[in-house]
Amino acid sequence: MKWVILIAGVFLFFNGMFTRTYSFDNESPARHCYQMDYVGLYGCFGSPMMPALIAWGATLIGAGLIAWSVFRGRHKSA
């Protein structure tokens, strides 16, 4: 199970790091979009906050899972 958590953390971290966010400000209403190319997730929202939350959320959750796996691994080996 520990390897699954570590793999999920690495997967989320790198998908969050390589998520593209962009806006179509000239459209009415403006669209704010994100793209996760590695997993094929795309979406657009009316608020610029949502794509940023998706990108940062995946990155931070992934980093947390990686840190937890490392901490747990060091704690068990000591």
N, CA, C, O and CB atoms as a CASP TS submission, in Angstrom:
PFRMAT TS
TARGET T0000
AUTHOR 0000-0000-0000
METHOD Language model
MODEL 1
PARENT N/A
ATOM      1  N   MET     1       0.816  -1.200   0.000  1.00  0.00           N
ATOM      2  CA  MET     1       0.000   0.000   0.000  1.00  0.00           C
ATOM      3  C   MET     1       0.864   1.269   0.000  1.00  0.00           C
ATOM      4  O   MET     1       0.490   2.291  -0.576  1.00  0.00           O
ATOM      5  CB  MET     1      -0.931  -0.005   1.208  1.00  0.00           C
ATOM      6  N   LYS     2       2.039   1.180   0.666  1.00  0.00           N
ATOM      7  CA  LYS     2       2.892   2.374   0.731  1.00  0.00           C
ATOM      8  C   LYS     2       3.400   2.781  -0.649  1.00  0.00           C
ATOM      9  O   LYS     2       3.574   3.969  -0.923  1.00  0.00           O
ATOM     10  CB  LYS     2       4.077   2.128   1.665  1.00  0.00           C
ATOM     11  N   TRP     3       3.640   1.798  -1.520  1.00  0.00           N
ATOM     12  CA  TRP     3       4.105   2.121  -2.864  1.00  0.00           C
ATOM     13  C   TRP     3       3.001   2.748  -3.693  1.00  0.00           C
ATOM     14  O   TRP     3       3.264   3.616  -4.525  1.00  0.00           O
ATOM     15  CB  TRP     3       4.632   0.874  -3.557  1.00  0.00           C
ATOM     16  N   VAL     4       1.779   2.321  -3.477  1.00  0.00           N
ATOM     17  CA  VAL     4       0.644   2.902  -4.198  1.00  0.00           C
ATOM     18  C   VAL     4       0.473   4.368  -3.819  1.00  0.00           C
ATOM     19  O   VAL     4       0.211   5.209  -4.678  1.00  0.00           O
ATOM     20  CB  VAL     4      -0.652   2.117  -3.902  1.00  0.00           C
ATOM     21  N   ILE     5       0.620   4.673  -2.535  1.00  0.00           N
ATOM     22  CA  ILE     5       0.501   6.062  -2.070  1.00  0.00           C
ATOM     23  C   ILE     5       1.633   6.912  -2.645  1.00  0.00           C
ATOM     24  O   ILE     5       1.409   8.048  -3.061  1.00  0.00           O
ATOM     25  CB  ILE     5       0.517   6.124  -0.520  1.00  0.00           C
ATOM     26  N   LEU     6       2.836   6.368  -2.669  1.00  0.00           N
ATOM     27  CA  LEU     6       3.968   7.109  -3.237  1.00  0.00           C
ATOM     28  C   LEU     6       3.770   7.346  -4.734  1.00  0.00           C
ATOM     29  O   LEU     6       4.022   8.447  -5.224  1.00  0.00           O
ATOM     30  CB  LEU     6       5.285   6.349  -2.991  1.00  0.00           C
ATOM     31  N   ILE     7       3.325   6.332  -5.458  1.00  0.00           N
ATOM     32  CA  ILE     7       3.088   6.483  -6.895  1.00  0.00           C
ATOM     33  C   ILE     7       1.980   7.496  -7.159  1.00  0.00           C
ATOM     34  O   ILE     7       2.088   8.311  -8.075  1.00  0.00           O
ATOM     35  CB  ILE     7       2.728   5.131  -7.527  1.00  0.00           C
ATOM     36  N   ALA     8       0.916   7.447  -6.359  1.00  0.00           N
ATOM     37  CA  ALA     8      -0.171   8.423  -6.510  1.00  0.00           C
ATOM     38  C   ALA     8       0.330   9.836  -6.232  1.00  0.00           C
ATOM     39  O   ALA     8      -0.065  10.779  -6.918  1.00  0.00           O
ATOM     40  CB  ALA     8      -1.341   8.080  -5.566  1.00  0.00           C
ATOM     41  N   GLY     9       1.195   9.990  -5.235  1.00  0.00           N
ATOM     42  CA  GLY     9       1.756  11.296  -4.925  1.00  0.00           C
ATOM     43  C   GLY     9       2.612  11.842  -6.050  1.00  0.00           C
ATOM     44  O   GLY     9       2.502  13.015  -6.405  1.00  0.00           O
ATOM     45  N   VAL    10       3.463  10.999  -6.613  1.00  0.00           N
ATOM     46  CA  VAL    10       4.312  11.428  -7.733  1.00  0.00           C
ATOM     47  C   VAL    10       3.447  11.779  -8.940  1.00  0.00           C
ATOM     48  O   VAL    10       3.693  12.777  -9.619  1.00  0.00           O
ATOM     49  CB  VAL    10       5.335  10.320  -8.107  1.00  0.00           C
ATOM     50  N   PHE    11       2.437  10.958  -9.203  1.00  0.00           N
ATOM     51  CA  PHE    11       1.528  11.197 -10.323  1.00  0.00           C
ATOM     52  C   PHE    11       0.810  12.539 -10.169  1.00  0.00           C
ATOM     53  O   PHE    11       0.771  13.332 -11.110  1.00  0.00           O
ATOM     54  CB  PHE    11       0.503  10.057 -10.431  1.00  0.00           C
ATOM     55  N   LEU    12       0.243  12.796  -8.990  1.00  0.00           N
ATOM     56  CA  LEU    12      -0.460  14.061  -8.763  1.00  0.00           C
ATOM     57  C   LEU    12       0.494  15.247  -8.805  1.00  0.00           C
ATOM     58  O   LEU    12       0.164  16.289  -9.371  1.00  0.00           O
ATOM     59  CB  LEU    12      -1.187  14.030  -7.421  1.00  0.00           C
ATOM     60  N   PHE    13       1.675  15.094  -8.210  1.00  0.00           N
ATOM     61  CA  PHE    13       2.639  16.189  -8.176  1.00  0.00           C
ATOM     62  C   PHE    13       3.042  16.611  -9.584  1.00  0.00           C
ATOM     63  O   PHE    13       3.012  17.799  -9.906  1.00  0.00           O
ATOM     64  CB  PHE    13       3.876  15.783  -7.375  1.00  0.00           C
ATOM     65  N   PHE    14       3.417  15.655 -10.421  1.00  0.00           N
ATOM     66  CA  PHE    14       3.864  16.014 -11.763  1.00  0.00           C
ATOM     67  C   PHE    14       2.723  16.476 -12.652  1.00  0.00           C
ATOM     68  O   PHE    14       2.922  17.340 -13.506  1.00  0.00           O
ATOM     69  CB  PHE    14       4.559  14.843 -12.404  1.00  0.00           C
ATOM     70  N   ASN    15       1.535  15.922 -12.474  1.00  0.00           N
ATOM     71  CA  ASN    15       0.399  16.430 -13.235  1.00  0.00           C
ATOM     72  C   ASN    15       0.067  17.857 -12.823  1.00  0.00           C
ATOM     73  O   ASN    15      -0.300  18.673 -13.669  1.00  0.00           O
ATOM     74  CB  ASN    15      -0.823  15.527 -13.043  1.00  0.00           C
ATOM     75  N   GLY    16       0.189  18.168 -11.544  1.00  0.00           N
ATOM     76  CA  GLY    16      -0.044  19.536 -11.093  1.00  0.00           C
ATOM     77  C   GLY    16       1.014  20.503 -11.589  1.00  0.00           C
ATOM     78  O   GLY    16       0.713  21.648 -11.926  1.00  0.00           O
ATOM     79  N   MET    17       2.273  20.032 -11.635  1.00  0.00           N
ATOM     80  CA  MET    17       3.354  20.904 -12.087  1.00  0.00           C
ATOM     81  C   MET    17       3.249  21.224 -13.573  1.00  0.00           C
ATOM     82  O   MET    17       3.659  22.302 -14.002  1.00  0.00           O
ATOM     83  CB  MET    17       4.696  20.262 -11.795  1.00  0.00           C
ATOM     84  N   PHE    18       2.711  20.309 -14.356  1.00  0.00           N
ATOM     85  CA  PHE    18       2.638  20.509 -15.800  1.00  0.00           C
ATOM     86  C   PHE    18       1.231  20.838 -16.280  1.00  0.00           C
ATOM     87  O   PHE    18       0.918  20.660 -17.457  1.00  0.00           O
ATOM     88  CB  PHE    18       3.137  19.282 -16.511  1.00  0.00           C
ATOM     89  N   THR    19       0.388  21.314 -15.379  1.00  0.00           N
ATOM     90  CA  THR    19      -0.953  21.749 -15.766  1.00  0.00           C
ATOM     91  C   THR    19      -0.860  23.140 -16.376  1.00  0.00           C
ATOM     92  O   THR    19      -0.228  24.035 -15.815  1.00  0.00           O
ATOM     93  CB  THR    19      -1.923  21.742 -14.547  1.00  0.00           C
ATOM     94  N   ARG    20      -1.491  23.310 -17.522  1.00  0.00           N
ATOM     95  CA  ARG    20      -1.499  24.616 -18.184  1.00  0.00           C
ATOM     96  C   ARG    20      -2.801  25.332 -17.857  1.00  0.00           C
ATOM     97  O   ARG    20      -3.874  24.730 -17.899  1.00  0.00           O
ATOM     98  CB  ARG    20      -1.325  24.467 -19.724  1.00  0.00           C
ATOM     99  N   THR    21      -2.707  26.591 -17.539  1.00  0.00           N
ATOM    100  CA  THR    21      -3.895  27.418 -17.325  1.00  0.00           C
ATOM    101  C   THR    21      -3.844  28.584 -18.302  1.00  0.00           C
ATOM    102  O   THR    21      -2.781  29.146 -18.564  1.00  0.00           O
ATOM    103  CB  THR    21      -3.980  27.927 -15.844  1.00  0.00           C
ATOM    104  N   TYR    22      -4.993  28.931 -18.828  1.00  0.00           N
ATOM    105  CA  TYR    22      -5.069  30.030 -19.793  1.00  0.00           C
ATOM    106  C   TYR    22      -6.483  30.587 -19.783  1.00  0.00           C
ATOM    107  O   TYR    22      -7.411  29.961 -19.272  1.00  0.00           O
ATOM    108  CB  TYR    22      -4.668  29.558 -21.226  1.00  0.00           C
ATOM    109  N   SER    23      -6.630  31.774 -20.357  1.00  0.00           N
ATOM    110  CA  SER    23      -7.922  32.466 -20.355  1.00  0.00           C
ATOM    111  C   SER    23      -8.278  32.935 -21.758  1.00  0.00           C
ATOM    112  O   SER    23      -7.412  33.233 -22.580  1.00  0.00           O
ATOM    113  CB  SER    23      -7.896  33.661 -19.386  1.00  0.00           C
ATOM    114  N   PHE    24      -9.578  32.989 -22.000  1.00  0.00           N
ATOM    115  CA  PHE    24     -10.127  33.606 -23.204  1.00  0.00           C
ATOM    116  C   PHE    24     -10.875  34.858 -22.747  1.00  0.00           C
ATOM    117  O   PHE    24     -12.091  34.830 -22.557  1.00  0.00           O
ATOM    118  CB  PHE    24     -11.078  32.608 -24.003  1.00  0.00           C
ATOM    119  N   ASP    25     -10.144  35.947 -22.574  1.00  0.00           N
ATOM    120  CA  ASP    25     -10.736  37.178 -22.044  1.00  0.00           C
ATOM    121  C   ASP    25     -11.590  37.908 -23.066  1.00  0.00           C
ATOM    122  O   ASP    25     -12.457  38.695 -22.687  1.00  0.00           O
ATOM    123  CB  ASP    25      -9.653  38.099 -21.550  1.00  0.00           C
ATOM    124  N   ASN    26     -11.366  37.669 -24.353  1.00  0.00           N
ATOM    125  CA  ASN    26     -12.119  38.382 -25.385  1.00  0.00           C
ATOM    126  C   ASN    26     -13.513  37.811 -25.602  1.00  0.00           C
ATOM    127  O   ASN    26     -14.342  38.439 -26.260  1.00  0.00           O
ATOM    128  CB  ASN    26     -11.359  38.352 -26.684  1.00  0.00           C
ATOM    129  N   GLU    27     -13.782  36.630 -25.058  1.00  0.00           N
ATOM    130  CA  GLU    27     -15.110  36.040 -25.201  1.00  0.00           C
ATOM    131  C   GLU    27     -16.049  36.623 -24.159  1.00  0.00           C
ATOM    132  O   GLU    27     -15.615  37.162 -23.141  1.00  0.00           O
ATOM    133  CB  GLU    27     -15.046  34.505 -25.073  1.00  0.00           C
ATOM    134  N   SER    28     -17.318  36.508 -24.424  1.00  0.00           N
ATOM    135  CA  SER    28     -18.303  36.995 -23.458  1.00  0.00           C
ATOM    136  C   SER    28     -19.253  35.854 -23.133  1.00  0.00           C
ATOM    137  O   SER    28     -19.994  35.438 -24.024  1.00  0.00           O
ATOM    138  CB  SER    28     -19.084  38.238 -24.009  1.00  0.00           C
ATOM    139  N   PRO    29     -19.280  35.335 -21.952  1.00  0.00           N
ATOM    140  CA  PRO    29     -18.442  35.638 -20.789  1.00  0.00           C
ATOM    141  C   PRO    29     -17.041  35.026 -20.939  1.00  0.00           C
ATOM    142  O   PRO    29     -16.840  34.075 -21.694  1.00  0.00           O
ATOM    143  CB  PRO    29     -19.112  35.117 -19.501  1.00  0.00           C
ATOM    144  N   ALA    30     -16.102  35.586 -20.216  1.00  0.00           N
ATOM    145  CA  ALA    30     -14.714  35.117 -20.287  1.00  0.00           C
ATOM    146  C   ALA    30     -14.621  33.690 -19.756  1.00  0.00           C
ATOM    147  O   ALA    30     -15.290  33.326 -18.789  1.00  0.00           O
ATOM    148  CB  ALA    30     -13.772  36.054 -19.486  1.00  0.00           C
ATOM    149  N   ARG    31     -13.769  32.882 -20.414  1.00  0.00           N
ATOM    150  CA  ARG    31     -13.538  31.512 -19.969  1.00  0.00           C
ATOM    151  C   ARG    31     -12.111  31.394 -19.457  1.00  0.00           C
ATOM    152  O   ARG    31     -11.175  31.930 -20.050  1.00  0.00           O
ATOM    153  CB  ARG    31     -13.800  30.496 -21.117  1.00  0.00           C
ATOM    154  N   HIS    32     -11.964  30.690 -18.359  1.00  0.00           N
ATOM    155  CA  HIS    32     -10.659  30.425 -17.758  1.00  0.00           C
ATOM    156  C   HIS    32     -10.503  28.909 -17.710  1.00  0.00           C
ATOM    157  O   HIS    32     -11.296  28.215 -17.074  1.00  0.00           O
ATOM    158  CB  HIS    32     -10.525  31.077 -16.313  1.00  0.00           C
ATOM    159  N   CYS    33      -9.466  28.400 -18.392  1.00  0.00           N
ATOM    160  CA  CYS    33      -9.359  26.960 -18.628  1.00  0.00           C
ATOM    161  C   CYS    33      -8.063  26.392 -18.053  1.00  0.00           C
ATOM    162  O   CYS    33      -7.117  27.117 -17.749  1.00  0.00           O
ATOM    163  CB  CYS    33      -9.438  26.663 -20.124  1.00  0.00           C
ATOM    164  N   TYR    34      -8.059  25.068 -17.918  1.00  0.00           N
ATOM    165  CA  TYR    34      -6.865  24.334 -17.525  1.00  0.00           C
ATOM    166  C   TYR    34      -6.746  23.097 -18.410  1.00  0.00           C
ATOM    167  O   TYR    34      -7.738  22.627 -18.968  1.00  0.00           O
ATOM    168  CB  TYR    34      -6.911  23.944 -16.013  1.00  0.00           C
ATOM    169  N   GLN    35      -5.531  22.575 -18.532  1.00  0.00           N
ATOM    170  CA  GLN    35      -5.272  21.340 -19.271  1.00  0.00           C
ATOM    171  C   GLN    35      -4.244  20.519 -18.526  1.00  0.00           C
ATOM    172  O   GLN    35      -3.153  21.003 -18.220  1.00  0.00           O
ATOM    173  CB  GLN    35      -4.791  21.637 -20.709  1.00  0.00           C
ATOM    174  N   MET    36      -4.592  19.273 -18.233  1.00  0.00           N
ATOM    175  CA  MET    36      -3.645  18.285 -17.724  1.00  0.00           C
ATOM    176  C   MET    36      -3.406  17.310 -18.867  1.00  0.00           C
ATOM    177  O   MET    36      -4.180  16.372 -19.062  1.00  0.00           O
ATOM    178  CB  MET    36      -4.184  17.549 -16.416  1.00  0.00           C
ATOM    179  N   ASP    37      -2.334  17.530 -19.622  1.00  0.00           N
ATOM    180  CA  ASP    37      -2.091  16.773 -20.846  1.00  0.00           C
ATOM    181  C   ASP    37      -1.803  15.298 -20.597  1.00  0.00           C
ATOM    182  O   ASP    37      -2.203  14.453 -21.397  1.00  0.00           O
ATOM    183  CB  ASP    37      -0.948  17.381 -21.596  1.00  0.00           C
ATOM    184  N   TYR    38      -1.117  14.972 -19.506  1.00  0.00           N
ATOM    185  CA  TYR    38      -0.723  13.586 -19.276  1.00  0.00           C
ATOM    186  C   TYR    38      -1.909  12.678 -18.997  1.00  0.00           C
ATOM    187  O   TYR    38      -1.864  11.491 -19.320  1.00  0.00           O
ATOM    188  CB  TYR    38       0.246  13.513 -18.129  1.00  0.00           C
ATOM    189  N   VAL    39      -2.966  13.209 -18.406  1.00  0.00           N
ATOM    190  CA  VAL    39      -4.144  12.388 -18.101  1.00  0.00           C
ATOM    191  C   VAL    39      -5.334  12.758 -18.967  1.00  0.00           C
ATOM    192  O   VAL    39      -6.371  12.101 -18.894  1.00  0.00           O
ATOM    193  CB  VAL    39      -4.518  12.527 -16.636  1.00  0.00           C
ATOM    194  N   GLY    40      -5.211  13.782 -19.774  1.00  0.00           N
ATOM    195  CA  GLY    40      -6.283  14.165 -20.685  1.00  0.00           C
ATOM    196  C   GLY    40      -7.456  14.848 -20.015  1.00  0.00           C
ATOM    197  O   GLY    40      -8.591  14.700 -20.467  1.00  0.00           O
ATOM    198  N   LEU    41      -7.213  15.588 -18.953  1.00  0.00           N
ATOM    199  CA  LEU    41      -8.280  16.350 -18.302  1.00  0.00           C
ATOM    200  C   LEU    41      -8.239  17.794 -18.784  1.00  0.00           C
ATOM    201  O   LEU    41      -7.198  18.449 -18.744  1.00  0.00           O
ATOM    202  CB  LEU    41      -8.147  16.287 -16.756  1.00  0.00           C
ATOM    203  N   TYR    42      -9.374  18.269 -19.234  1.00  0.00           N
ATOM    204  CA  TYR    42      -9.494  19.642 -19.706  1.00  0.00           C
ATOM    205  C   TYR    42     -10.772  20.212 -19.117  1.00  0.00           C
ATOM    206  O   TYR    42     -11.747  19.486 -18.925  1.00  0.00           O
ATOM    207  CB  TYR    42      -9.498  19.721 -21.274  1.00  0.00           C
ATOM    208  N   GLY    43     -10.775  21.491 -18.833  1.00  0.00           N
ATOM    209  CA  GLY    43     -11.992  22.113 -18.350  1.00  0.00           C
ATOM    210  C   GLY    43     -11.900  23.618 -18.371  1.00  0.00           C
ATOM    211  O   GLY    43     -10.811  24.191 -18.337  1.00  0.00           O
ATOM    212  N   CYS    44     -13.060  24.253 -18.427  1.00  0.00           N
ATOM    213  CA  CYS    44     -13.139  25.707 -18.413  1.00  0.00           C
ATOM    214  C   CYS    44     -14.158  26.138 -17.364  1.00  0.00           C
ATOM    215  O   CYS    44     -15.144  25.446 -17.112  1.00  0.00           O
ATOM    216  CB  CYS    44     -13.518  26.261 -19.816  1.00  0.00           C
ATOM    217  N   PHE    45     -13.902  27.277 -16.768  1.00  0.00           N
ATOM    218  CA  PHE    45     -14.759  27.816 -15.724  1.00  0.00           C
ATOM    219  C   PHE    45     -14.965  29.301 -15.963  1.00  0.00           C
ATOM    220  O   PHE    45     -14.263  29.911 -16.769  1.00  0.00           O
ATOM    221  CB  PHE    45     -14.156  27.564 -14.325  1.00  0.00           C
ATOM    222  N   GLY    46     -15.915  29.874 -15.270  1.00  0.00           N
ATOM    223  CA  GLY    46     -16.166  31.300 -15.357  1.00  0.00           C
ATOM    224  C   GLY    46     -15.267  32.111 -14.448  1.00  0.00           C
ATOM    225  O   GLY    46     -15.151  33.325 -14.612  1.00  0.00           O
ATOM    226  N   SER    47     -14.633  31.461 -13.498  1.00  0.00           N
ATOM    227  CA  SER    47     -13.782  32.147 -12.531  1.00  0.00           C
ATOM    228  C   SER    47     -12.320  31.775 -12.765  1.00  0.00           C
ATOM    229  O   SER    47     -12.021  30.607 -13.014  1.00  0.00           O
ATOM    230  CB  SER    47     -14.206  31.796 -11.086  1.00  0.00           C
ATOM    231  N   PRO    48     -11.404  32.738 -12.692  1.00  0.00           N
ATOM    232  CA  PRO    48      -9.988  32.408 -12.864  1.00  0.00           C
ATOM    233  C   PRO    48      -9.411  31.642 -11.673  1.00  0.00           C
ATOM    234  O   PRO    48      -8.311  31.095 -11.761  1.00  0.00           O
ATOM    235  CB  PRO    48      -9.190  33.676 -13.084  1.00  0.00           C
ATOM    236  N   MET    49     -10.144  31.600 -10.567  1.00  0.00           N
ATOM    237  CA  MET    49      -9.653  30.916  -9.377  1.00  0.00           C
ATOM    238  C   MET    49      -9.680  29.390  -9.532  1.00  0.00           C
ATOM    239  O   MET    49      -8.798  28.707  -9.012  1.00  0.00           O
ATOM    240  CB  MET    49     -10.479  31.328  -8.169  1.00  0.00           C
ATOM    241  N   MET    50     -10.667  28.853 -10.230  1.00  0.00           N
ATOM    242  CA  MET    50     -10.827  27.399 -10.309  1.00  0.00           C
ATOM    243  C   MET    50      -9.673  26.691 -11.027  1.00  0.00           C
ATOM    244  O   MET    50      -9.177  25.697 -10.496  1.00  0.00           O
ATOM    245  CB  MET    50     -12.118  27.076 -11.011  1.00  0.00           C
ATOM    246  N   PRO    51      -9.216  27.142 -12.202  1.00  0.00           N
ATOM    247  CA  PRO    51      -8.061  26.455 -12.808  1.00  0.00           C
ATOM    248  C   PRO    51      -6.811  26.523 -11.935  1.00  0.00           C
ATOM    249  O   PRO    51      -6.036  25.569 -11.880  1.00  0.00           O
ATOM    250  CB  PRO    51      -7.757  27.056 -14.171  1.00  0.00           C
ATOM    251  N   ALA    52      -6.616  27.643 -11.257  1.00  0.00           N
ATOM    252  CA  ALA    52      -5.459  27.768 -10.368  1.00  0.00           C
ATOM    253  C   ALA    52      -5.582  26.814  -9.185  1.00  0.00           C
ATOM    254  O   ALA    52      -4.594  26.204  -8.777  1.00  0.00           O
ATOM    255  CB  ALA    52      -5.317  29.217  -9.868  1.00  0.00           C
ATOM    256  N   LEU    53      -6.788  26.680  -8.630  1.00  0.00           N
ATOM    257  CA  LEU    53      -6.989  25.747  -7.520  1.00  0.00           C
ATOM    258  C   LEU    53      -6.752  24.304  -7.949  1.00  0.00           C
ATOM    259  O   LEU    53      -6.195  23.513  -7.188  1.00  0.00           O
ATOM    260  CB  LEU    53      -8.396  25.895  -6.955  1.00  0.00           C
ATOM    261  N   ILE    54      -7.168  23.961  -9.147  1.00  0.00           N
ATOM    262  CA  ILE    54      -6.948  22.597  -9.641  1.00  0.00           C
ATOM    263  C   ILE    54      -5.453  22.327  -9.808  1.00  0.00           C
ATOM    264  O   ILE    54      -4.961  21.277  -9.396  1.00  0.00           O
ATOM    265  CB  ILE    54      -7.686  22.378 -10.986  1.00  0.00           C
ATOM    266  N   ALA    55      -4.741  23.262 -10.403  1.00  0.00           N
ATOM    267  CA  ALA    55      -3.299  23.080 -10.615  1.00  0.00           C
ATOM    268  C   ALA    55      -2.549  23.021  -9.284  1.00  0.00           C
ATOM    269  O   ALA    55      -1.748  22.113  -9.064  1.00  0.00           O
ATOM    270  CB  ALA    55      -2.737  24.220 -11.486  1.00  0.00           C
ATOM    271  N   TRP    56      -2.801  23.977  -8.403  1.00  0.00           N
ATOM    272  CA  TRP    56      -2.113  23.999  -7.114  1.00  0.00           C
ATOM    273  C   TRP    56      -2.574  22.878  -6.202  1.00  0.00           C
ATOM    274  O   TRP    56      -1.777  22.330  -5.440  1.00  0.00           O
ATOM    275  CB  TRP    56      -2.327  25.328  -6.433  1.00  0.00           C
ATOM    276  N   GLY    57      -3.848  22.534  -6.272  1.00  0.00           N
ATOM    277  CA  GLY    57      -4.366  21.456  -5.429  1.00  0.00           C
ATOM    278  C   GLY    57      -3.702  20.127  -5.743  1.00  0.00           C
ATOM    279  O   GLY    57      -3.286  19.411  -4.833  1.00  0.00           O
ATOM    280  N   ALA    58      -3.600  19.792  -7.022  1.00  0.00           N
ATOM    281  CA  ALA    58      -2.948  18.535  -7.405  1.00  0.00           C
ATOM    282  C   ALA    58      -1.479  18.533  -6.996  1.00  0.00           C
ATOM    283  O   ALA    58      -0.966  17.521  -6.517  1.00  0.00           O
ATOM    284  CB  ALA    58      -3.072  18.304  -8.919  1.00  0.00           C
ATOM    285  N   THR    59      -0.809  19.653  -7.183  1.00  0.00           N
ATOM    286  CA  THR    59       0.612  19.748  -6.821  1.00  0.00           C
ATOM    287  C   THR    59       0.812  19.580  -5.322  1.00  0.00           C
ATOM    288  O   THR    59       1.678  18.819  -4.892  1.00  0.00           O
ATOM    289  CB  THR    59       1.193  21.090  -7.276  1.00  0.00           C
ATOM    290  N   LEU    60       0.017  20.284  -4.525  1.00  0.00           N
ATOM    291  CA  LEU    60       0.193  20.234  -3.072  1.00  0.00           C
ATOM    292  C   LEU    60      -0.244  18.902  -2.476  1.00  0.00           C
ATOM    293  O   LEU    60       0.399  18.403  -1.552  1.00  0.00           O
ATOM    294  CB  LEU    60      -0.582  21.357  -2.420  1.00  0.00           C
ATOM    295  N   ILE    61      -1.319  18.320  -2.983  1.00  0.00           N
ATOM    296  CA  ILE    61      -1.736  17.000  -2.496  1.00  0.00           C
ATOM    297  C   ILE    61      -0.669  15.962  -2.844  1.00  0.00           C
ATOM    298  O   ILE    61      -0.342  15.107  -2.021  1.00  0.00           O
ATOM    299  CB  ILE    61      -3.110  16.594  -3.104  1.00  0.00           C
ATOM    300  N   GLY    62      -0.132  16.036  -4.055  1.00  0.00           N
ATOM    301  CA  GLY    62       0.941  15.122  -4.446  1.00  0.00           C
ATOM    302  C   GLY    62       2.183  15.285  -3.584  1.00  0.00           C
ATOM    303  O   GLY    62       2.781  14.295  -3.164  1.00  0.00           O
ATOM    304  N   ALA    63       2.574  16.526  -3.317  1.00  0.00           N
ATOM    305  CA  ALA    63       3.738  16.773  -2.460  1.00  0.00           C
ATOM    306  C   ALA    63       3.488  16.260  -1.048  1.00  0.00           C
ATOM    307  O   ALA    63       4.393  15.716  -0.414  1.00  0.00           O
ATOM    308  CB  ALA    63       4.076  18.272  -2.424  1.00  0.00           C
ATOM    309  N   GLY    64       2.271  16.429  -0.557  1.00  0.00           N
ATOM    310  CA  GLY    64       1.925  15.921   0.770  1.00  0.00           C
ATOM    311  C   GLY    64       1.996  14.403   0.836  1.00  0.00           C
ATOM    312  O   GLY    64       2.496  13.850   1.816  1.00  0.00           O
ATOM    313  N   LEU    65       1.505  13.727  -0.187  1.00  0.00           N
ATOM    314  CA  LEU    65       1.573  12.261  -0.214  1.00  0.00           C
ATOM    315  C   LEU    65       3.014  11.768  -0.305  1.00  0.00           C
ATOM    316  O   LEU    65       3.373  10.775   0.328  1.00  0.00           O
ATOM    317  CB  LEU    65       0.763  11.715  -1.391  1.00  0.00           C
ATOM    318  N   ILE    66       3.837  12.457  -1.088  1.00  0.00           N
ATOM    319  CA  ILE    66       5.254  12.077  -1.183  1.00  0.00           C
ATOM    320  C   ILE    66       5.940  12.279   0.165  1.00  0.00           C
ATOM    321  O   ILE    66       6.664  11.400   0.630  1.00  0.00           O
ATOM    322  CB  ILE    66       5.976  12.904  -2.284  1.00  0.00           C
ATOM    323  N   ALA    67       5.715  13.432   0.793  1.00  0.00           N
ATOM    324  CA  ALA    67       6.331  13.713   2.096  1.00  0.00           C
ATOM    325  C   ALA    67       5.869  12.708   3.143  1.00  0.00           C
ATOM    326  O   ALA    67       6.668  12.244   3.957  1.00  0.00           O
ATOM    327  CB  ALA    67       5.996  15.143   2.555  1.00  0.00           C
ATOM    328  N   TRP    68       4.585  12.372   3.126  1.00  0.00           N
ATOM    329  CA  TRP    68       4.060  11.407   4.091  1.00  0.00           C
ATOM    330  C   TRP    68       4.678  10.031   3.871  1.00  0.00           C
ATOM    331  O   TRP    68       4.988   9.333   4.836  1.00  0.00           O
ATOM    332  CB  TRP    68       2.529  11.322   3.989  1.00  0.00           C
ATOM    333  N   SER    69       4.862   9.632   2.614  1.00  0.00           N
ATOM    334  CA  SER    69       5.478   8.338   2.315  1.00  0.00           C
ATOM    335  C   SER    69       6.929   8.303   2.784  1.00  0.00           C
ATOM    336  O   SER    69       7.377   7.305   3.349  1.00  0.00           O
ATOM    337  CB  SER    69       5.404   8.044   0.810  1.00  0.00           C
ATOM    338  N   VAL    70       7.661   9.386   2.553  1.00  0.00           N
ATOM    339  CA  VAL    70       9.057   9.450   2.995  1.00  0.00           C
ATOM    340  C   VAL    70       9.125   9.432   4.516  1.00  0.00           C
ATOM    341  O   VAL    70       9.939   8.709   5.089  1.00  0.00           O
ATOM    342  CB  VAL    70       9.752  10.715   2.441  1.00  0.00           C
ATOM    343  N   PHE    71       8.283  10.217   5.175  1.00  0.00           N
ATOM    344  CA  PHE    71       8.271  10.256   6.638  1.00  0.00           C
ATOM    345  C   PHE    71       7.923   8.885   7.206  1.00  0.00           C
ATOM    346  O   PHE    71       8.561   8.418   8.149  1.00  0.00           O
ATOM    347  CB  PHE    71       7.270  11.312   7.143  1.00  0.00           C
ATOM    348  N   ARG    72       6.918   8.249   6.633  1.00  0.00           N
ATOM    349  CA  ARG    72       6.491   6.933   7.100  1.00  0.00           C
ATOM    350  C   ARG    72       7.578   5.889   6.873  1.00  0.00           C
ATOM    351  O   ARG    72       7.797   5.022   7.719  1.00  0.00           O
ATOM    352  CB  ARG    72       5.204   6.512   6.395  1.00  0.00           C
ATOM    353  N   GLY    73       8.256   5.970   5.737  1.00  0.00           N
ATOM    354  CA  GLY    73       9.339   5.034   5.454  1.00  0.00           C
ATOM    355  C   GLY    73      10.528   5.207   6.381  1.00  0.00           C
ATOM    356  O   GLY    73      11.123   4.222   6.816  1.00  0.00           O
ATOM    357  N   ARG    74      10.875   6.434   6.685  1.00  0.00           N
ATOM    358  CA  ARG    74      11.993   6.683   7.607  1.00  0.00           C
ATOM    359  C   ARG    74      11.631   6.300   9.030  1.00  0.00           C
ATOM    360  O   ARG    74      12.477   5.811   9.779  1.00  0.00           O
ATOM    361  CB  ARG    74      12.411   8.153   7.559  1.00  0.00           C
ATOM    362  N   HIS    75      10.386   6.517   9.404  1.00  0.00           N
ATOM    363  CA  HIS    75       9.941   6.194  10.760  1.00  0.00           C
ATOM    364  C   HIS    75       9.964   4.680  10.986  1.00  0.00           C
ATOM    365  O   HIS    75      10.356   4.220  12.059  1.00  0.00           O
ATOM    366  CB  HIS    75       8.522   6.751  11.011  1.00  0.00           C
ATOM    367  N   LYS    76       9.550   3.911   9.988  1.00  0.00           N
ATOM    368  CA  LYS    76       9.536   2.453  10.133  1.00  0.00           C
ATOM    369  C   LYS    76      10.939   1.861  10.088  1.00  0.00           C
ATOM    370  O   LYS    76      11.184   0.825  10.704  1.00  0.00           O
ATOM    371  CB  LYS    76       8.681   1.827   9.043  1.00  0.00           C
ATOM    372  N   SER    77      11.862   2.494   9.373  1.00  0.00           N
ATOM    373  CA  SER    77      13.211   1.942   9.268  1.00  0.00           C
ATOM    374  C   SER    77      14.071   2.286  10.479  1.00  0.00           C
ATOM    375  O   SER    77      15.094   1.641  10.709  1.00  0.00           O
ATOM    376  CB  SER    77      13.881   2.446   8.007  1.00  0.00           C
ATOM    377  N   ALA    78      13.679   3.277  11.243  1.00  0.00           N
ATOM    378  CA  ALA    78      14.484   3.692  12.403  1.00  0.00           C
ATOM    379  C   ALA    78      14.237   2.826  13.612  1.00  0.00           C
ATOM    380  O   ALA    78      14.837   3.048  14.663  1.00  0.00           O
ATOM    381  CB  ALA    78      14.197   5.131  12.756  1.00  0.00           C
TER
END
